[in-house]
Amino acid sequence: MNYLADKNGFYGEFGGAYIPEMLYHNVKELRDNYKQIIDSEEFQNEFKSILRNYVGRPTPLYLAKNLSDKYNTNIFLKREDLNHTGAHKINNTVGQVLLARHLGKKRIIAETGAGQHGVATATVCALMGMQCIVYMGEVDIQRQAPNVARMKMLGAEVRPATTGSKTLKDAVNEAIRDWIKNPEDTFYIIGSVVGPHPYPKMVARFQSVISEEMIVQLEEQCGKRNPDKVIACIGGGSNAAGAFYHYINRKEVELIAVEADGLGIESGKTACSTQAGRTGIIHGSKTYLMQNKDGQIIEPYSISAGLDYPGIGPLHAHLFKSGRAKFLKAADHEAMEAAFELTKLEGIIPALESAHALAALKQLSFDKKECVVVNLSGRGDKDMETYMNVE
């Protein structure tokens, strides 16, 4: 089975482009042009140069010896937290802003939950002299104030989403409305492997630099190109898509995705789309979605703003249904415990999103000779207020 998207953007039964007529022109323009542009030598040279000289890639693959000793295996951390802006998000924003420039767009819009995608978008827009507007849920603006300040300092306008749950889903809705109104000069940068085709496929490709580097780094450190396990957190799932990408069709590599369980599925306050959801359409894509019997979206909950989304990317929906990836869940308190464990054992403060991936270590069994990679998708300075309140 091929687990990557077909020419129409379907991963098995998931994906596609379920869009209103008013969005058709925007999406078609992107679909008709993106591949030719990003495959060009000019684009690839500039993309790789910026990632190397500005973002700081390749990011280290760090053998966490103290964590490894505790779990009696070899645990490597893919240090996406060491990227410029502090997360994996900038891999995608560099690619999409470059693409927007090739398409002749002057105005960039984006949505953000935890703020990392917003900061990454604002950063690259500042670098390339582009106008930047970031939509963010009113609730997330309050709980991610440091990132809001960064976006504004970088010259971006932060517009609050004040409807619904006032979180990531609603920020996406506002960004799509803006894009409909401004099709000629505006490019919409989606921050995860969600949305209508070609976004999931395109974002996954930009993020695939993560696993591309891992192949080389593992060969240097473990003497083999493939890890035994790759663990990543899942909201929409762009960091996981990047970490899994070059291993998806290699069955010997176990792929482990960790969703945010909030206060627990039984409580109703969760963000586990695979276990608390069913197939539906959200933001132009068919996937697993938290919804009631009438098909109305159920508001997700997680202590982590970046995982507070009611669906998952169609790639991950396919990996789940096909059984190619193992899906686990981590509650708020488990993620917090994992964050403090890493901090005290390795001197690394992870983002709350990444802490969910780390929480999987207590749920798995390992062989002492295994090479296990945890994708550390972001750093935790944006979450310090939450950490301090619990500690």
N, C-alpha and C positions, 0 to 999 in steps of 0.2 A: 504494500500500500504506500502511495505517495502522500505524505502528510502536509505538503506545501500547497499553496493555492493554484487553481487552474486559471486559464486565461480570463475567465469571467469573475474571478475573485472568490470562488467557492472552495472551502476546505471541507470536503465531503458534502454534507447537506447544509453547512453553515457558511455565512458570509453574504456575498452578493451586494447589490446596490438597490435598496428599497427606498426610493426617494420621491418627494413630491415634484411635480412638473417644474415648479419655480427653481429647483436646485439642479435640474437636468443639465443646463448649459454649463454651470460651474464644474460639475463632476465630470462631464464629458470632455471638457477642455483639458482637465488634468489627466484623465485616463488616456486620451489620445496622444499626449505629449511627454508624460513623465518618464517612461522607460527609455525613449530615445535620448532624452536629455541626460539622465543619470548614468546611462551606459557610455556616454561620450568620454573621450580621453580628457578633454578640457575640464569637464565636471569632476571626474574622478581625481585628477591631479590637484584641483583646488580643494576638494572635499578632504582628501587625505592630508594635504598640507596644513589645513586649518586644524584638523584633529590632532596632528602631531605637534605643531608649533604653538597653537593657541589653547587647545583643550588640554593637552598634556598626555596624549596617548602614545604608546600603550599604557594602560593602567596596570599596576603590579598584580601578580598572582601570588598572594602571601600565604606561606605555610604557617598557620596559627598553632604554634607548638603547644601552648598551654591548653588551648581548647581541644587540640588533638589528643593530648594526654588524658584529658578528662573523659573523652568518648572512645578512647583506645582505637583510633584510626588516624588517617592523614587528612585533616581538614584544611582546605585552601580557601581563602577569601579572594574573590575577584573584586579588586578595590575600585569600583565605580564611584565610590565616595571621594576619591582623590581627583576626579575630573574637575576642571574649572567649573564653577557654580555648585559643585558638591553632589552631583548625581549623574546617572546615565542619560538623563533627558537631553543634554546638550548634543549627544550624538545625532539625534533626530532633528533637532532644531537647526543645526548647521546644514544638514542635508536639505531640509524643506525651505529654509530662507534662500539658500543658493538656487534651488529649483524655482522659487517665486521670482527671483531676479532674472533668471533665464526666460521666464514667461512674461516678463515685462511688468510685473506687479510692483506697486510702490507702497502698499498699505498691508500690514500684517495683523491678523487677529488670531487669538488663541484662547483656549480655556485652561483653567488650572484648578486643582484640588488642594494638594499640599503646598502648592506654590512653586515647586521645583521646575515644572515645565514652564510656568510663567516667567520665572527668573531666567531660565535658559533661553527662552524666546526673546525676552527683552535684551539680554546680553548680546545675542547674535544680531538683533536689529540695530543695536547701538554700534556694533562693529561695522555693519554694512550700510548704515545711514538710512534705515527704513523706519517708517512710522509704525508704532506698535500699540495695540489695544488688547488688553487681557481681561477676559471675563472670569469672575471668581464668585462663588457663592458667598453670600453675606456672612453665613456661619463660619466658613473657612477663612474669610478675611479676618475675623476676630481671633481664631485659634492659630493662624499662621502669620501673625503681624510682622515678624522679622522679614519674611519673604515679600510681603506687600511693600515694606519700606525699601527693599532692594529693587523691586521692579520700578517703583517711582523714581528712585535715584538714578536708575538706568535710562530714564526718559519715557517709560511706558505709562499709558493711562490705564488704571485699574478700574473696571466697571463692575459694580456689585450685581449679582443675580438675586433678586428679592422675592422670587416666586417659589412654590413647592417647598422642598426641604432646605432650600437656599444653600445647596452644596454642589458637588461636581456635575451631577446630571443636569441641574438647572443652568449651570454656567455653559454647558455644551449647547443647551437649547437657545440661550441668548446669542451665542457665537454664530449658530446656524442662521438665526433670524437676521443678524448683521450681514452675513455672507449673501443671503438672498437679496437684500436691499442694495448691495454694493458689488455686483459681479465683475465689473470691468477692471477695477484697479486693486481689488482685494484678494489676498490669498489666505485661506484658513489653514492654520497649522494645528492638526489634531495631535494630541500628546501621547496617545497610546495606540495599540493595535486594534482599534475599534473604528466604527463609522463605515460609510459605504466604500466599496471597491473604487479606487485602488489603495485607500489609506492603510488598511491592515497589512497588505502585502508590502507597501512602500515603507512603512514605519519599521516593520520587521527587518527589512533589508538594511536600512540605515543602522539599526541596532545590532545587526549581525556581526559587527566589528568586535563585539564582546567575545563571542565564541570563536571567531577567527583568531583572535589573539590567544585564547585559551589553548588552542591546539598546539601552537608553537611553545607556549610557556610550560605546558604539561610535559611535552617531550623533553624539555630542558631539565625539569625538576623531578619528573617521575619516570622518565625513560619511555613514555608511551603517549600517543596523541589523544587518546580518549580517556576521560575520567570514568569511574565506575558509577558515580551519581552526580547529578547537577540539581541543586536546590535553589528555587527562586520564589519570591512572593508574587501573588497574582491579584491585581485589581482589574484594570483593563488588560494589563499583562505585557507591556513593552519590554521591561527589563528581562522578564522570563523568556519572551520571544527571542531576544538577543542572545541570552545565555544558552538556550536550547538549539538555536537555528542550525548550526553545522552538525548537530548530533541527532536531529529529528529522525533521519532515516537510518540511523545506526542503532539497531535494537539492543546491542550490548551495553549501551549507556542508559541507565535508569534516569528518567526525567521526573522530578518531584516538584509539584506546584503547591503553594501554600496560600489558601484563602483566609481572609479575615473573618473570624467567627464572632467578633464583638462580645456581647454578653451571653452568647450561646444560641443555637438554633431554636431551642425550646422557648427562649424568652421572646423570640420575634425580632430581637435587635441583633442582626447579623448582616454580613455582606457575602455570605457563601452562595454564590449564584448557582453552582453545580448541585448543591444539596438542598437549597431552599427555593430554587427556581425551576423553570421549565422553558421549553423552546418558545421564542417570541422574537419580535422585531424591536430594536432600539437604535436610534440614531443611524438608521439606514442599513442595518446589518442584522441578519438572522443569527441568533446565538442563544445561550442560556441566559435567562432573565428572571429576576424576582418580580412576580406579578400575582395579582389576586385572580379569582375564578373568572372575573370579567375582563381580564387582560390589562388591568390598570397596574402601573408600576408600584411596587411596594418599596418604600424608602429604606435603603440599606443603613446599617450602622457599623461604624468601627471607630476606635480611638484614633486610628490613623486616617488623616484626611485623604491621602493618596490611594487608599484602598476602599474608600466609601463610594462605591459605584455599583449600581444594581445589576450589571451584566459583566460578562468577560468577552475578550476578543474571540472572533470566530475560529482562529487557529487553535486556541485553547479549548474551545467547545469541542472541536474535532478530536483533539488529543485526549480529552476526557471521555467522550463517547466511545472512541475506538479502543480505549484502554492503553494507548501508547504512553501516556503519562499517569503517574499516581497523584491523586489530589488529596491533600491533607488540609486541615484547618487549624487555626491557632486563635484562641480567645484573647481579649485585651490583656488579661493578667498574665497569660503565657508569653505574649510578646514582650511585655514589660520585664518579666523575669529574664528572658533571653537577652534583652538589651543590657541589663545590668550585669549579667554573667559575662558577656563579651567585654564590656567596659572594664570590669575588674580583673579579668584574666588576660586581656590583650592590650588594654589601654586604647581601645577604639570605641567611640560612641556612635552607634549606628542610627540611621533614621528609623522611625517607628515602623515604616513599611518593611525595611530590611529585617527588623527584629522578628517579624512573622516568619520569615524564611529560617532564621536561626532557631526559632522555637521548634522546628521540625526535628532538630537533632535529638530531642528527648523522646520522639515518637518512632525513631528508626533503630534498627540494629545494624551493626557494621562489622566487617572483617578488619583486623588490624592492618592488613596490607592494602586496603582500598585507598583510592584517591577520590576524595569527595570535594566538590566545589560548591560553595555557597556564594551566590551572587549578592555582594554587598552593594545594593543599588544606590544608596545615598548616605550622607552623613547626618548626624543627629542634632546639629546646633539649632535647626529650625524647631525641634521638639523639646528644647530644654525646659520650657515652662511646664509642659506635661510631665516630664521626668521629675522635675523638682517637686511638683505637687504630690506625686506618689511617694517619692523618697522621704 
